[in-house]
Amino acid sequence: MDIEKLKKTNETLDNDIQQHQKAANHLRSKIALLEQDVKNKQEIIQQTNDRIAIEQEAKVRFTTFNH
């Protein structure tokens, strides 16, 4: 009877491990997607900052040119 109980406990633990591994894999995938999203947004922010800098330089040149 103890052996059957141990087998059942082992089976339950194996199932628990499998569920935890599935959850961990799902979270790893989610992390990878979020990291890519952050990277994309950082690139957009950098492009926007570059455009702002170019526009500010053009504004300074225009103001200097007209004086």
Backbone hydrogen bonds in HBPLUS format (Angstrom, degrees):
<---DONOR---> <-ACCEPTOR-->    atom                        ^
c    i                          cat <-CA-CA->   ^        H-A-AA   ^      H-
h    n   atom  resd res      DA  || num        DHA   H-A  angle D-A-AA Bond
n    s   type  num  typ     dist DA aas  dist angle  dist       angle   num
A0005-LYS N   A0001-MET O   3.06 MM   4  6.31 155.9  2.12 147.3 154.2     1
A0006-LEU N   A0002-ASP O   2.87 MM   4  6.09 155.6  1.93 146.6 153.4     2
A0007-LYS N   A0003-ILE O   2.84 MM   4  6.07 155.4  1.90 149.3 156.4     3
A0008-LYS N   A0004-GLU O   2.96 MM   4  6.16 158.4  2.00 145.6 151.1     4
A0009-THR N   A0005-LYS O   2.92 MM   4  6.16 156.8  1.97 146.3 153.1     5
A0010-ASN N   A0006-LEU O   2.82 MM   4  6.00 158.4  1.87 149.0 155.1     6
A0011-GLU N   A0007-LYS O   2.90 MM   4  6.11 156.5  1.95 147.3 153.7     7
A0012-THR N   A0008-LYS O   2.94 MM   4  6.17 158.2  1.99 147.2 153.1     8
A0013-LEU N   A0009-THR O   2.89 MM   4  6.14 159.4  1.93 149.9 155.7     9
A0014-ASP N   A0010-ASN O   2.85 MM   4  6.08 157.4  1.90 149.9 156.2    10
A0015-ASN N   A0011-GLU O   2.96 MM   4  6.21 157.3  2.01 148.4 154.2    11
A0016-ASP N   A0012-THR O   2.90 MM   4  6.18 155.4  1.96 147.9 155.2    12
A0017-ILE N   A0013-LEU O   2.88 MM   4  6.14 158.8  1.92 151.2 156.5    13
A0018-GLN N   A0014-ASP O   2.96 MM   4  6.21 160.6  2.00 147.5 152.8    14
A0019-GLN N   A0015-ASN O   2.93 MM   4  6.20 158.2  1.98 150.8 156.4    15
A0020-HIS N   A0016-ASP O   2.91 MM   4  6.15 158.1  1.95 150.9 157.1    16
A0021-GLN N   A0017-ILE O   2.85 MM   4  6.09 153.7  1.92 151.2 158.8    17
A0022-LYS N   A0018-GLN O   2.98 MM   4  6.22 155.4  2.04 146.5 153.0    18
A0023-ALA N   A0019-GLN O   2.97 MM   4  6.19 160.1  2.01 147.2 152.7    19
A0024-ALA N   A0020-HIS O   2.84 MM   4  6.04 158.7  1.89 146.6 152.8    20
A0025-ASN N   A0021-GLN O   2.90 MM   4  6.07 160.7  1.94 149.2 154.1    21
A0026-HIS N   A0022-LYS O   2.93 MM   4  6.14 156.7  1.98 147.8 154.4    22
A0027-LEU N   A0023-ALA O   2.91 MM   4  6.18 158.9  1.96 149.9 155.7    23
A0028-ARG N   A0024-ALA O   2.87 MM   4  6.12 152.0  1.94 147.7 155.8    24
A0029-SER N   A0025-ASN O   3.01 MM   4  6.25 156.3  2.07 147.0 152.7    25
A0030-LYS N   A0026-HIS O   2.96 MM   4  6.23 156.9  2.01 147.3 154.1    26
A0031-ILE N   A0027-LEU O   2.83 MM   4  6.04 156.2  1.89 149.4 155.6    27
A0032-ALA N   A0028-ARG O   2.97 MM   4  6.21 159.1  2.01 147.1 152.3    28
A0033-LEU N   A0029-SER O   3.02 MM   4  6.32 158.0  2.07 149.5 155.0    29
A0034-LEU N   A0030-LYS O   2.94 MM   4  6.19 159.2  1.98 149.4 155.4    30
A0035-GLU N   A0031-ILE O   2.79 MM   4  6.00 156.7  1.85 154.2 160.9    31
A0036-GLN N   A0032-ALA O   3.04 MM   4  6.24 156.6  2.09 145.2 151.0    32
A0037-ASP N   A0033-LEU O   2.93 MM   4  6.17 153.1  2.00 144.8 152.8    33
A0038-VAL N   A0034-LEU O   2.88 MM   4  6.14 157.8  1.93 150.0 155.3    34
A0039-LYS N   A0035-GLU O   2.94 MM   4  6.18 160.4  1.98 147.0 152.6    35
A0040-ASN N   A0036-GLN O   2.89 MM   4  6.14 160.2  1.93 150.6 155.5    36
A0041-LYS N   A0037-ASP O   2.97 MM   4  6.20 158.1  2.02 148.1 154.1    37
A0042-GLN N   A0038-VAL O   2.83 MM   4  6.08 151.1  1.91 151.0 159.5    38
A0043-GLU N   A0039-LYS O   3.01 MM   4  6.29 152.0  2.09 146.8 154.0    39
A0044-ILE N   A0040-ASN O   3.02 MM   4  6.35 154.0  2.09 145.5 152.6    40
A0045-ILE N   A0041-LYS O   2.89 MM   4  6.12 158.9  1.93 147.7 153.5    41
A0046-GLN N   A0042-GLN O   2.90 MM   4  6.13 157.0  1.96 145.4 151.8    42
A0047-GLN N   A0043-GLU O   2.90 MM   4  6.16 160.3  1.94 149.8 155.0    43
A0048-THR N   A0044-ILE O   2.88 MM   4  6.08 158.0  1.93 149.6 155.9    44
A0049-ASN N   A0045-ILE O   2.85 MM   4  6.08 161.2  1.88 151.5 156.7    45
A0050-ASP N   A0046-GLN O   2.86 MM   4  6.08 153.9  1.93 147.7 155.2    46
A0051-ARG N   A0047-GLN O   2.97 MM   4  6.23 156.7  2.03 146.7 152.6    47
A0052-ILE N   A0048-THR O   2.91 MM   4  6.19 156.9  1.96 150.6 157.3    48
A0053-ALA N   A0049-ASN O   2.92 MM   4  6.15 160.5  1.96 148.3 153.4    49
A0054-ILE N   A0050-ASP O   2.96 MM   4  6.23 157.9  2.01 149.1 154.9    50
A0055-GLU N   A0051-ARG O   2.89 MM   4  6.11 161.9  1.92 151.2 156.1    51
A0056-GLN N   A0052-ILE O   2.84 MM   4  6.07 154.8  1.90 150.9 158.2    52
A0057-GLU N   A0053-ALA O   2.93 MM   4  6.15 157.1  1.98 147.9 154.0    53
A0058-ALA N   A0054-ILE O   2.91 MM   4  6.14 157.8  1.96 147.9 154.4    54
A0059-LYS N   A0055-GLU O   2.88 MM   4  6.07 151.7  1.96 143.9 151.9    55
A0060-VAL N   A0056-GLN O   2.94 MM   4  6.19 156.5  1.99 147.9 153.7    56
A0061-ARG N   A0057-GLU O   2.91 MM   4  6.17 164.3  1.93 152.0 156.3    57
A0062-PHE N   A0058-ALA O   2.84 MM   4  5.99 157.4  1.89 146.8 153.5    58
A0063-THR N   A0059-LYS O   2.85 MM   4  6.02 162.1  1.88 148.7 153.7    59
A0064-THR N   A0060-VAL O   2.84 MM   4  5.98 164.1  1.87 152.8 157.5    60
A0065-PHE N   A0061-ARG O   2.81 MM   4  5.85 155.9  1.86 145.5 152.7    61
A0066-ASN N   A0062-PHE O   3.04 MM   4  6.18 147.6  2.15 144.1 151.5    62
A0067-HIS N   A0064-THR O   3.27 MM   3  5.39 157.9  2.32 102.4 109.0    63
